[in-house]
Amino acid sequence: MKSQQASVHFNENGTPVADHFGDVYFSNDSGINETQYVFMGGNDIIERWQAHTQASFVIAETGFGTGLNFLVAMQAFNAFRHANPNHPLKQLFFLSTEKFPLPKADMEKALLAFPALQQEATALSKHYPIALDGCHRRHFDEFSTTLDLWIGDVHDLLPQWHCPTTGLIDAWFLDGFAPSKNPDMWADTLFEQMARLSKVSTTFATFTAAGFVKRGLASAGFTVSKRKGFGRKRDMLVGVYETQSAPSELEKRAFEGPYYRYNQAAITPDSYVVVVGSGLAAATVTLALAKRGINVTICHDQDTLATGASGNPQGGFFPQLHSEASIASRIQAHSFLYASHIYHNLLDEKDDSPETMPETRHPKPSVAYNFCGVAQLNFNEKVAVRQKKLIENGVWPEALIKPIGPEALSKKANIPLPYDGLLIEQGGWISPPDLVHALIEHAKQYATVTLLSNHEYVSHTLETENSEVATEGALDQVNNLAIEFDISKTAENSTKHADAMLKKTLHADHLILATGSGAVGSKAFSALPLRPVRGQVEAIATQTPIDALSTVICHKGYMTPALNNRHALGSTYIKNDLTTEVRAQESEQNLQTHQQAMANTNVVQQLEHDGVARASTRLGSPDHQPVSGMLTNFSALKSQYVGLSLGKPLYTADTLPATPVSTLCCLGSRGLTTAPLMAELLVSTLTHEPLPLNNDLCQAVNPARFMVRDCIRSIFDK
């Protein structure tokens, strides 16, 4: 998982040169002009933007390097958006691969050569990801641009890109080091993947005119032509993918079968979307939708938001990492890094620069938080073995997690702790209720967000004939998804209809159920194996010595620095318990857990507890992974996938029938970490945009995975 970074030196012109490849990152003469001529001009980018009719445009690049091509494209798109504010094209996606990412300092030094890109380079530096294999999605909202920086070998990465049957990419920047310097990249497998991912009429441009590159692209289905090269280069290649999508090509693109995600019409700003839920899942989904200009109605069953598992005053923010790069650990690592990006964007001061488009300027929300780090204590022999293995395996970069000794740990925590352990420096704590409100308020900057309280979800049906849309927050259109709510608890009905359910129906184009533990017992979730877990968290009054605590401490439980003179101390885990009353025995259990884990210090031995606590029910899954994707009656579909029990590969199976219902649930106790990326994955799916995760990780959180596993194991409902 930890990637090998590039080693470079700077030549007499100040141009970075890759030590491994012996080649420059950009032209010694003029890097910007080279990018403009070869890649922007070679793909006719500006003209194609003007003629584009979709909401997004996707550029894919082989070789991120210094980020120069990305910065030039982002600057040009920002200018395009300012010049064409009413154009249907609103968002640029830039997908780039890099096997050996530059250290941040070298990237910053290289980009100093381009003062015209100073604003863009500063933004990239601020959001530059750590050296970790996989996809790093970064939003540059002030430039209407999203960067997916895929770290790893291009031949491993491109097959992991989930692709619509109509194609994903609009233009290719083929910008690896020269074929003579880096022959491994310029292989037939690259050209074949380009064909798999390209739309009809997708273009490419590259600085090279090598014959085998030309032949490889032509063989893959591209029409290739030569053009005068930049500067001292005699020729370069440009071309277009014009091969019509034959059935075999469609099968190749939809190789995931029941895991294929783009199996329904894309939702757009003209769609009416209802989100059911009141916590982090609902809030992050709402923000992701709103940022695409999609209006949302949020329905929840209480008076206020964040009344369930997202209602605890404080929550620890950190990933759960293992010594191996397992699917679970990779989901945790990338979820944490993406969530950190989202939270910092939300919580940092607003950008008032005149170059920023007005709709991207937002006031700083009021959220209690502190990214003070998270220390995982080495408190027994079993933990010592596990932590030692994690360090020795070297899977994770130190920017994510690193060892820490007793002296440094005590200094970090500001209390004496005679333990070594692991430090997650980017972690800390956040107030989930504050965050929920802030995310939804932030969403209102982009689209209309309507909140309907005391609307308890009952059921939904697909109607054969269109019906009128409910008035609250609805668009002037007709929708055939009918969603039924119990509104007996609303102020105008709570007394009048105290003993009877009063129903109300909303009509929508799409429904997203983000109900947390409210999914338990719901017919809509009957085909998913849900695992509710009760958890009680203590709110310990601040006192000596924990009043000085300045970092989050984790062992078998966790303890946070004080918020409003109280520390969060938790948590219990009781399976299949939906009750939420505070229990004295669980308070005692929480205290004992901390006392046992920290027996070498008196930090918690003498704590006085006045009984203030909070209990809620988290929702999990049997494999402990989140659930993000389409929701349907998977049990009824099993008979269509009986072939999987006979060993037939997934790509031979049909895609799932489309349904206008999705879910984001089963976040367990890691909602602060996983909610933003799982929401982004879901909304990217619904809008047919590039997905921000490797395909194997997309499958690991797909709601269909339980059905697929049952079918493979020949477990069919009677």
C-alpha positions in Angstrom: 0.0 0.0 0.0 2.8 2.4 0.8 4.1 3.6 -2.6 7.6 4.2 -3.6 8.2 7.9 -4.2 10.1 9.3 -7.1 13.8 10.4 -6.8 14.6 13.4 -8.8 17.3 16.0 -9.4 17.0 19.4 -11.1 19.0 20.1 -14.2 20.7 23.4 -15.1 17.4 24.8 -16.4 15.6 24.0 -13.1 13.7 21.2 -14.8 13.1 18.1 -12.6 14.7 14.9 -14.0 13.6 11.4 -12.9 16.6 9.5 -11.6 15.0 6.1 -12.3 14.1 6.9 -15.9 16.6 9.6 -16.9 14.0 11.7 -18.4 12.6 15.2 -17.8 9.1 15.8 -16.3 8.4 18.6 -18.8 10.0 20.5 -21.6 13.2 22.5 -20.8 11.9 25.2 -23.1 8.3 25.8 -21.8 6.4 23.2 -19.8 3.1 25.2 -20.0 3.3 25.7 -23.7 4.1 22.1 -24.2 1.0 21.1 -22.3 -1.1 23.6 -24.1 0.1 22.4 -27.5 0.3 18.7 -27.1 -2.5 17.8 -24.7 -5.0 20.6 -24.7 -4.6 21.4 -28.4 -4.0 17.8 -29.4 -7.4 16.9 -27.9 -9.1 20.1 -29.0 -10.2 20.5 -25.4 -11.6 24.0 -25.5 -13.6 23.4 -28.6 -14.9 20.1 -27.2 -16.0 21.8 -23.9 -17.9 24.4 -25.9 -19.8 21.6 -27.8 -20.2 19.3 -24.8 -23.8 18.7 -23.6 -23.2 16.7 -20.5 -22.7 18.0 -16.9 -19.1 16.6 -16.6 -16.1 16.0 -18.8 -13.5 13.4 -18.0 -9.8 13.6 -18.8 -7.6 10.6 -18.1 -3.8 10.9 -17.9 -1.0 8.4 -17.7 1.7 10.0 -15.5 0.8 12.7 -13.1 4.4 13.8 -12.5 4.5 17.4 -11.2 0.8 17.9 -11.8 1.5 20.4 -14.6 -1.0 19.0 -17.1 -3.6 18.9 -14.4 -3.0 22.5 -13.3 -3.1 23.8 -16.9 -6.4 21.9 -17.6 -7.9 23.1 -14.3 -7.0 26.7 -15.0 -8.4 26.5 -18.4 -11.7 24.9 -17.2 -12.0 27.6 -14.5 -11.7 30.2 -17.2 -14.3 28.3 -19.3 -16.8 28.2 -16.4 -16.4 32.0 -15.8 -16.9 32.8 -19.4 -19.8 30.4 -19.8 -21.7 30.3 -16.5 -24.9 28.9 -18.0 -23.2 26.2 -20.1 -24.4 22.6 -19.3 -20.8 21.5 -18.6 -20.3 22.2 -14.9 -17.6 19.9 -13.7 -14.2 18.6 -14.9 -12.9 15.2 -13.7 -9.2 14.7 -14.1 -8.1 11.0 -13.5 -4.4 10.5 -13.4 -2.1 7.6 -12.6 1.3 7.8 -11.0 3.5 4.9 -10.1 6.2 7.0 -8.4 4.6 10.1 -6.9 6.9 13.0 -6.3 7.6 14.1 -2.7 5.6 17.2 -2.0 8.6 19.4 -1.6 10.0 18.4 -5.0 6.6 19.0 -6.6 6.4 22.4 -5.1 9.9 23.3 -6.2 9.2 22.2 -9.8 6.0 24.2 -10.0 7.8 27.4 -8.9 8.9 27.7 -12.5 5.3 28.6 -13.5 4.1 31.7 -11.7 1.1 31.9 -14.0 -0.1 28.7 -12.2 0.6 30.0 -8.7 -3.0 29.9 -7.5 -3.6 26.4 -8.9 -0.3 25.1 -7.6 -1.0 26.4 -4.1 -4.4 24.6 -4.1 -2.7 21.3 -5.3 -0.1 21.6 -2.6 -2.7 22.0 0.1 -4.6 18.9 -1.0 -1.6 16.8 -2.2 -2.2 13.2 -1.0 0.2 11.0 0.9 2.2 8.2 -0.8 -0.4 5.5 -0.6 -1.5 3.2 -3.4 -5.1 3.6 -4.6 -7.4 6.4 -5.5 -7.2 9.8 -3.8 -10.2 12.0 -4.7 -9.6 15.7 -4.2 -12.2 18.4 -4.8 -11.1 21.8 -6.0 -14.5 23.4 -5.8 -13.1 26.9 -6.5 -12.1 25.6 -9.9 -15.1 23.3 -10.5 -12.6 20.4 -10.8 -12.2 17.0 -9.2 -8.9 15.2 -9.2 -8.6 11.5 -8.9 -4.9 10.8 -8.4 -4.5 7.0 -8.7 -1.2 5.9 -7.2 0.2 2.7 -8.5 1.2 0.9 -11.7 -1.1 2.0 -14.6 -1.5 -1.6 -15.8 -2.9 -2.6 -12.4 -5.0 0.5 -12.0 -6.9 0.9 -15.2 -8.6 -2.5 -14.9 -9.9 -1.4 -11.6 -11.8 1.6 -13.1 -15.5 0.9 -13.1 -16.8 1.8 -16.5 -20.3 2.5 -17.9 -21.1 0.4 -21.0 -21.1 3.6 -23.0 -17.5 4.4 -21.8 -16.1 6.7 -19.1 -13.3 8.8 -20.6 -13.7 11.8 -22.9 -10.0 12.6 -23.6 -6.6 11.0 -22.9 -3.3 12.7 -22.0 -0.7 10.0 -22.8 2.2 11.5 -20.9 4.4 8.8 -19.4 8.1 9.2 -19.8 9.3 8.6 -23.3 8.8 5.0 -24.7 12.6 4.6 -25.0 13.0 5.5 -21.3 9.8 3.8 -19.9 8.9 0.9 -22.3 6.9 -0.9 -19.6 4.1 1.6 -19.6 3.7 1.8 -23.4 2.3 -1.7 -23.7 -0.7 -3.3 -25.5 -2.4 -3.7 -22.2 -2.5 0.1 -21.8 -4.1 0.5 -25.3 -6.6 -2.2 -24.6 -7.7 -0.6 -21.4 -7.9 2.8 -23.1 -10.4 1.2 -25.6 -12.4 -0.4 -22.7 -12.7 2.9 -21.0 -13.2 5.2 -24.0 -16.5 6.6 -25.2 -17.2 6.7 -28.9 -15.4 9.9 -30.1 -13.0 10.0 -27.2 -9.7 11.6 -28.2 -6.1 11.1 -27.3 -2.9 13.1 -27.7 0.7 12.2 -26.9 4.1 13.8 -27.5 5.6 10.6 -28.9 5.3 9.4 -32.5 6.9 6.0 -31.9 5.8 3.4 -34.4 4.8 0.7 -31.9 2.7 3.2 -30.0 0.9 4.2 -33.2 0.3 0.5 -34.2 -0.9 -0.4 -30.7 -3.4 2.4 -30.5 -4.7 1.6 -34.0 -5.0 -2.1 -33.1 -7.1 -1.2 -30.1 -9.6 0.7 -32.2 -8.3 4.3 -32.3 -7.9 6.2 -35.6 -4.4 7.6 -35.3 -2.8 10.5 -37.2 0.5 12.4 -36.9 0.7 16.1 -36.1 3.7 18.5 -35.9 5.4 18.0 -32.6 6.1 20.6 -30.0 9.4 22.5 -30.0 12.3 20.3 -31.2 10.1 17.2 -31.6 9.3 16.5 -35.2 6.0 14.6 -34.8 3.4 13.7 -32.2 0.3 11.5 -32.3 -3.4 12.4 -31.9 -6.5 10.3 -32.5 -10.0 9.4 -31.8 -11.8 6.2 -30.7 -14.5 5.5 -33.3 -15.2 1.8 -32.7 -18.9 1.2 -32.2 -19.7 -0.7 -29.0 -20.2 -4.3 -30.2 -21.8 -6.8 -27.8 -18.4 -8.2 -26.9 -17.3 -4.7 -26.0 -20.4 -4.2 -23.8 -19.7 -7.5 -22.0 -16.1 -6.4 -21.4 -17.2 -3.2 -19.9 -19.9 -4.7 -17.7 -17.6 -7.5 -16.4 -18.9 -7.2 -12.8 -22.3 -8.7 -13.6 -24.4 -8.1 -10.4 -21.7 -5.7 -9.1 -22.1 -3.4 -12.1 -23.2 0.0 -10.7 -24.3 2.1 -13.7 -27.4 0.0 -14.3 -30.0 2.8 -14.2 -30.5 6.1 -15.8 -28.3 8.9 -14.3 -30.0 11.3 -11.9 -29.5 15.0 -12.8 -30.3 18.4 -11.4 -33.8 17.9 -12.9 -34.3 14.8 -10.6 -36.3 14.9 -7.4 -34.4 13.0 -4.7 -35.7 12.0 -1.2 -33.1 11.1 1.5 -34.5 9.4 4.6 -32.3 9.7 7.7 -31.0 12.2 10.2 -27.3 11.3 10.8 -23.9 11.3 9.1 -25.0 9.0 6.3 -27.9 11.2 5.3 -25.9 14.5 5.7 -22.9 13.3 3.6 -25.2 12.0 0.9 -27.1 15.2 0.8 -24.0 17.3 0.4 -22.6 15.1 -2.3 -25.9 15.4 -4.2 -26.2 19.1 -3.7 -22.7 19.7 -5.0 -24.0 18.3 -8.3 -26.8 20.8 -8.2 -29.4 18.2 -7.3 -32.2 19.3 -5.0 -32.9 17.1 -1.9 -35.7 16.6 0.5 -34.5 15.0 3.8 -37.1 13.2 5.8 -36.4 12.1 9.4 -38.5 10.6 12.2 -37.7 13.0 15.1 -38.0 16.7 15.9 -34.3 17.3 15.2 -31.4 15.9 13.3 -28.7 13.5 14.7 -30.8 11.7 17.2 -29.4 8.3 16.6 -25.8 7.0 16.6 -24.7 10.3 15.2 -25.9 12.1 18.3 -23.0 11.5 20.6 -21.4 14.8 21.6 -17.9 13.6 20.6 -16.6 10.9 18.3 -13.1 9.7 17.6 -11.9 10.3 14.1 -9.4 7.7 12.9 -9.0 4.6 10.7 -8.9 1.0 11.9 -5.8 -0.3 10.2 -4.3 -3.8 10.2 -0.8 -5.1 9.5 -1.8 -6.3 6.1 -3.3 -4.3 3.2 -6.6 -6.1 3.5 -9.8 -4.9 1.8 -11.0 -3.7 5.2 -7.9 -1.8 6.0 -7.8 -0.2 2.5 -11.4 0.9 2.9 -10.5 2.4 6.3 -7.4 4.2 5.1 -8.9 5.8 2.0 -12.1 6.6 3.8 -10.2 8.4 6.5 -8.0 10.4 4.1 -11.0 11.4 2.0 -13.0 12.3 5.1 -10.1 14.4 6.3 -10.1 16.2 3.0 -13.9 16.9 3.2 -13.8 18.0 6.8 -10.9 20.3 6.3 -12.6 21.9 3.3 -15.7 22.3 5.4 -14.1 23.6 8.5 -11.2 25.8 7.1 -11.8 29.5 6.6 -13.8 30.4 3.5 -12.0 31.5 0.3 -12.8 35.2 -0.4 -10.3 35.6 -3.3 -11.8 37.5 -6.3 -10.9 34.6 -8.6 -13.3 32.3 -6.7 -16.7 31.9 -8.3 -19.4 33.3 -5.9 -21.3 30.1 -5.6 -18.2 28.3 -4.1 -17.7 30.8 -1.2 -19.2 29.5 2.1 -19.1 30.8 5.6 -17.2 28.7 8.2 -19.6 26.5 10.1 -19.8 26.1 13.9 -18.4 22.7 14.6 -16.7 21.5 17.8 -13.6 19.5 16.7 -9.9 19.1 17.3 -7.6 17.2 14.9 -5.3 16.6 17.9 -4.1 13.1 16.9 -5.1 9.7 18.0 -2.8 7.5 20.1 -3.3 3.7 20.1 -1.7 2.4 23.2 0.3 -0.8 23.5 -1.4 -2.0 26.6 -0.9 -5.8 26.5 1.2 -8.5 24.9 -1.4 -9.3 22.2 -1.5 -5.7 21.2 2.3 -5.4 21.3 2.6 -8.3 18.8 0.0 -6.8 16.5 1.5 -3.3 16.6 5.0 -4.6 16.0 3.8 -6.6 13.0 2.1 -3.5 11.6 5.3 -1.4 11.9 7.6 -4.2 10.5 5.4 -4.9 7.5 5.7 -1.3 6.5 2.4 -1.3 4.7 1.3 2.2 5.7 3.2 5.5 5.3 4.2 7.3 8.5 2.1 10.2 7.3 -0.9 8.0 8.1 0.3 6.0 11.1 3.7 5.7 12.9 5.2 4.3 16.1 5.5 6.5 19.1 7.5 6.0 22.4 6.4 6.7 26.0 8.1 10.1 26.3 6.8 11.4 23.0 3.3 10.0 23.7 3.2 11.6 27.2 4.2 14.9 25.6 1.6 14.5 22.9 -1.2 13.6 25.4 0.0 16.1 28.0 -0.4 13.5 30.7 2.0 10.8 31.9 1.5 7.7 29.9 4.1 4.9 30.4 3.2 3.2 27.1 4.5 3.1 23.6 2.0 2.7 20.7 0.9 4.1 17.4 0.1 7.6 16.5 -2.4 8.7 13.8 -1.4 12.4 13.6 -4.2 13.4 11.2 -6.9 12.0 13.5 -8.7 13.6 16.5 -12.3 14.1 17.5 -15.3 15.8 16.1 -18.8 16.5 17.4 -21.1 14.4 15.1 -24.3 16.5 15.7 -22.4 19.7 14.9 -21.0 18.1 11.8 -24.4 16.8 10.6 -25.9 20.3 10.8 -22.9 21.9 9.2 -22.9 19.4 6.3 -26.5 20.1 5.6 -26.2 23.8 5.9 -23.2 23.6 3.6 -25.3 21.7 1.1 -27.8 24.5 1.0 -25.1 26.7 -0.7 -25.3 24.5 -3.8 -28.9 23.4 -4.1 -32.3 23.5 -2.4 -32.4 21.3 0.7 -35.8 20.8 2.3 -36.0 19.2 5.8 -39.2 17.4 6.9 -39.1 16.4 10.5 -41.3 13.8 12.2 -41.7 12.0 8.9 -41.2 8.3 9.7 -40.5 6.2 6.6 -43.0 3.3 6.2 -42.6 1.9 2.7 -42.1 2.7 -1.0 -43.7 1.5 -4.1 -43.2 1.9 -7.9 -46.4 3.0 -9.5 -47.4 2.0 -13.0 -49.0 5.4 -13.6 -47.5 8.8 -12.8 -48.8 10.7 -9.8 -48.6 14.2 -8.6 -45.5 15.3 -6.8 -45.8 16.4 -3.1 -45.4 20.1 -2.6 -42.6 20.4 -0.1 -39.4 21.1 -2.0 -40.5 19.2 -5.1 -39.8 20.1 -8.6 -42.4 20.7 -11.2 -42.3 17.2 -12.7 -44.0 13.9 -12.3 -42.4 10.9 -10.5 -43.5 7.3 -10.2 -41.8 6.3 -7.0 -44.3 6.7 -4.1 -42.8 7.0 -0.6 -45.1 6.6 2.3 -44.5 8.3 5.7 -46.1 8.2 9.1 -46.5 11.9 10.1 -48.6 11.3 13.2 -45.9 13.0 15.4 -45.9 16.3 13.5 -46.9 19.3 15.5 -50.2 19.7 13.7 -51.1 16.0 14.1 -49.6 14.8 17.3 -52.7 15.5 19.5 -55.4 15.0 16.9 -54.1 11.6 15.7 -52.4 10.3 18.8 -53.8 6.8 18.5 -53.6 6.3 14.7 -51.1 6.5 11.9 -51.5 9.4 9.7 -49.9 8.7 6.3 -48.4 11.0 3.8 -47.0 10.2 0.4 -44.1 11.9 -1.5 -43.3 11.1 -5.1 -39.7 11.1 -6.3 -37.3 10.0 -9.0 -34.9 8.4 -6.5 -35.0 7.4 -2.8 -31.9 7.0 -0.6 -32.4 5.2 2.7 -29.8 6.3 5.2 -31.8 5.3 8.3 -29.1 3.7 10.4 -30.6 1.3 13.0 -34.0 2.3 11.7 -33.4 -0.2 8.9 -33.9 -3.1 11.3 -37.3 -4.6 10.8 -37.9 -2.5 7.6 -39.3 -4.5 4.7 -37.0 -2.5 2.4 -34.0 -4.1 4.1 -35.3 -7.6 4.5 -32.8 -9.0 2.0 -29.8 -7.6 3.9 -28.2 -9.3 6.9 -28.2 -6.4 9.3 -26.3 -6.4 12.6 -27.5 -3.8 15.1 -25.1 -3.1 18.0 -26.0 -1.1 21.1 -23.2 1.2 22.3 -23.1 3.3 25.5 -20.6 6.2 25.8 -19.9 7.9 29.1 -19.7 11.7 29.5 -17.1 12.0 32.3 -16.9 15.4 34.0 -13.4 16.8 33.5 -11.1 16.4 36.6 -7.5 15.8 37.5 -5.6 14.4 35.7 -7.6 14.0 32.5 -8.4 17.8 32.4 -5.0 18.1 30.7 -5.5 15.4 28.1 -4.7 16.8 24.6 -5.1 13.9 22.3 -7.5 11.0 21.8 -6.4 7.8 23.6 -7.5 4.4 22.2 -7.0 0.9 23.6 -9.9 -1.5 23.9 -12.0 1.7 24.4 -11.3 5.4 23.8 -11.2 8.7 25.7 -11.2 12.2 24.2 -10.0 15.5 25.4 -12.8 17.6 27.0 -15.6 19.3 25.2 -17.8 21.5 27.4 -16.0 20.2 30.5 -16.8 16.6 29.7 -14.8 13.7 28.1 -16.3 11.0 26.0 -15.3 7.6 27.3 -16.5 4.4 25.6 -17.8 2.3 24.3 -19.9 -0.9 24.9 -20.8 -3.3 22.1 -24.0 -5.3 22.7 -25.3 -7.2 19.7 -29.0 -7.1 18.6 -30.0 -4.7 21.4 -32.1 -1.8 20.1 -32.8 -0.2 23.5 -31.2 3.1 24.3 -31.7 3.7 28.0 -28.5 4.4 30.0 -27.4 1.5 32.1 -25.3 1.7 35.2 -23.7 -1.7 34.6 -22.5 -0.5 31.2 -21.0 2.7 32.8 -19.1 0.4 35.1 -18.0 -1.8 32.2 -16.7 1.2 30.3 -14.7 2.4 33.4 -13.3 -1.1 34.0 -12.2 -1.4 30.4 -10.2 1.8 30.7 -8.8 0.9 34.2 -7.6 -2.5 33.0 -6.1 -1.2 29.8 -4.3 1.7 31.6 -3.3 -0.3 34.7 0.2 1.1 34.6 -1.0 4.7 35.2 -3.4 6.3 37.6 -5.0 8.4 34.9 -8.4 6.6 35.1 -8.1 4.6 38.3 -9.7 7.3 40.6 -12.1 8.9 38.2 -15.5 10.0 39.6 -18.5 9.5 37.3 -21.8 11.3 37.9 -23.7 8.9 35.6 -24.1 11.1 32.6 -24.0 8.9 29.5 -25.7 8.2 26.2 -26.7 5.0 24.5 -27.6 4.5 20.8 -27.7 1.7 18.3 -25.2 1.4 15.5 -25.9 -0.6 12.4 -23.3 -3.0 11.1 -23.0 -5.9 8.6 -21.7 -9.5 9.0 -18.4 -8.6 7.3 -18.1 -5.3 9.2 -18.0 -3.3 5.9 -20.3 -0.4 5.0 -23.2 -0.8 2.5 -23.3 1.7 -0.3 -25.3 1.2 -3.5 -28.6 0.0 -5.0 -31.2 -1.5 -2.7 -33.6 -4.1 -4.0 -35.1 -7.5 -3.1 -31.9 -9.5 -3.5 -33.6 -12.6 -2.1 -36.0 -12.7 -5.0 -33.2 -12.3 -7.5 -31.1 -15.3 -6.3 -32.7 -17.7 -8.8 -31.3 -15.5 -11.6 -27.7 -16.1 -10.4 -27.8 -19.9 -9.8 -25.0 -20.2 -12.3 -22.6 -18.7 -9.8 -23.0 -21.8 -7.7 -21.7 -23.8 -10.6 -18.5 -21.8 -10.8 -19.4 -19.5 -13.6 -17.4 -16.2 -13.4 -19.1 -13.0 -12.5 -18.8 -11.4 -15.9 -21.1 -14.1 -17.4 -23.9 -13.1 -15.0 -26.5 -10.4 -15.8 -26.5 -7.0 -14.2 -29.1 -6.3 -11.6 -32.5 -4.9 -12.8 -32.6 -1.2 -12.2 -34.5 0.3 -9.3 -34.8 3.9 -8.1 -33.8 3.0 -4.5 -30.4 3.1 -2.9 -28.9 2.9 0.6 -26.0 4.1 2.6 -25.9 2.1 5.9 -24.0 -0.2 8.1 -21.3 2.4 9.0 -21.0 0.8 12.5 -18.9 2.8 14.9 -16.7 4.2 12.1 -19.3 6.6 10.6 -17.1 9.7 11.0 -14.4 7.9 9.0 -16.4 6.1 6.3 -19.5 8.2 5.6 -18.0 10.9 3.3 -16.4 8.4 0.9 -19.3 5.9 0.9 -21.6 8.8 0.1 -19.4 10.1 -2.7 -19.3 6.5 -4.1 -23.0 6.3 -4.0 -23.7 9.7 -5.6 -20.9 9.2 -8.2 -22.7 6.0 -9.1 -26.1 7.6 -9.4 -24.8 10.4 -11.6 -22.6 8.1 -13.8 -19.4 9.8 -12.8 -16.0 8.2 -12.2 -16.0 6.2 -9.0 -13.5 7.1 -6.3 -12.5 3.5 -5.3 -10.8 0.5 -6.8 -13.3 -1.9 -8.3 -12.5 -4.6 -5.7 -13.3 -2.1 -2.9 -16.5 -1.1 -4.7 -17.6 -4.7 -4.7 -16.7 -5.0 -1.0 -19.3 -2.4 -0.1 -21.9 -3.2 -2.7 -25.3 -4.3 -1.2 -25.4 -7.1 -3.7 -22.4 -8.8 -2.2 -24.4 -10.9 0.3 -26.6 -12.3 -2.5 -23.6 -13.0 -4.6 -21.9 -14.9 -1.7 -25.0 -16.9 -1.0 -25.3 -17.9 -4.6 -21.7 -18.9 -4.9 -22.2 -21.0 -1.8 -25.5 -22.5 -3.1 -27.4 -20.9 -0.3 -30.9 -20.2 -1.8 -34.0 -19.2 0.0 -36.6 -21.9 0.4 
